[in-house]
């Protein structure tokens, strides 16, 4: 009986300790959308800009000149780790990133060759998360393609034993969890494009699995076929 009590006690202590330890978790996300519309690129990019601006702390946008005929197929984003191009300084940067994981976010970006509009944005919430977004919009013969790459450092732990843990729970209660916020930011961009252009938006692929359930405030979700459509009405 004494041994059982001891084992149970150790298990309880381990759970308490795990909850009390503050952790930093780096998470990556990407989404690929196809947008069928004949709207002018300026209408589409302004809509994307408005949707993005509703959810982030800061954003830098570019509208590069893209010459030549409109391609038959859209481009595709490529993740780029900027720390690998720092030569001898990469070791120092690696140490700095261990001390401050949010630096990872600033160095991991998306290459958007051939895109007609690109944006980088950040959302930082004290004691909760540091998040960065890279968006690439391509114009092609079938309409537009939007790729979104996001990565964030999520803080966990602190528990009831730490002030940071309590502050984090309060932040999540006010602004949502990092997972919810990342999803809302992405969905608001494509929802705004659909609203402004009257086009058709289809989710093609992404990771991790999309979860739009917490953000049905607009009345639209991605249906089983991948199209952004009115949310089904629950029967009475």
Order of alpha helices (4+ residues) and beta strands (2+ residues): alpha-beta-alpha-beta-beta-alpha-alpha-beta-beta-beta-beta-alpha-alpha-beta-beta-beta
